[in-house]
Amino acid sequence: MPRQPTIIGNPVLLVIDIQASAFMESEGDHGIPHMADYRARMERALDVIRAARDCAIPTVYVQEIHRQNMVDYGRELDGSEGIHCREDHPGTRLPAEITGQRPEDYFVPKRRYSAFFGTDLEILLKGLKAQTLILIGGMTDVCVHYTFVDGHQHDYYCRVVSDAVGGTSDAAHQASLNAMEYLQEGAVQTTDQIVAAMRAAARQTA
């Protein structure tokens, strides 16, 4: 098939797990390794959020959050991650840097890596008549990747902003970007590319 345009139909921005820990000097016991420039990548994601607001693109803030008694971690602690995103940890909250009070802002808590698993995201996206999902946040190789795959399997056009997502390591980050590009050619976009596409789409619908 020919390469698809960057944005098709109605876009929705998915902000995956940009939580307060991303802007803290130290994560303390937040439990997830990350690439060296992770904070800079999350700060770059703010540019994408601002562009979505300017273009009146609905934005969904996804927050991984686990109960304090740890009953809902499941198998998440069997791998390389320690205890993370527990509701009593200050790094779990949504930071002021990314939250707003717009009708186009939505909030979806999740207990697993994919934003589709056990949440009402699919109902929300259907209501928004979403066709293209734009993904930013973390982690590239975990929650972003798994959300991308589920979006792909639900037949959305999926785009991941390569310099506005951060992984657990440089190698894992790049491997996941390659895997997402394999599923949808043209899926991997830079901040400059996706912002330009957002503005072009907004002009067409104005």
Secondary structure, DSSP 8 states (H G I E B T S, - for coil): -----S--SSEEEEEES--GGGGSS--TT------TTHHHHHHHHHHHHHHHHHTT--EEEEEE-B-TT-TT-TTGGGSS--S-SBTTSGGGS--TTT----TTEEEEEESSSSTTTTSSHHHHHHHTT--EEEEEEE-IIIIIHHHHHHHHHTT-EEEEEEEEEE-SSHHHHHHHHHHHHHHSTT-EE-HHHHHHHHHHHHHHH-
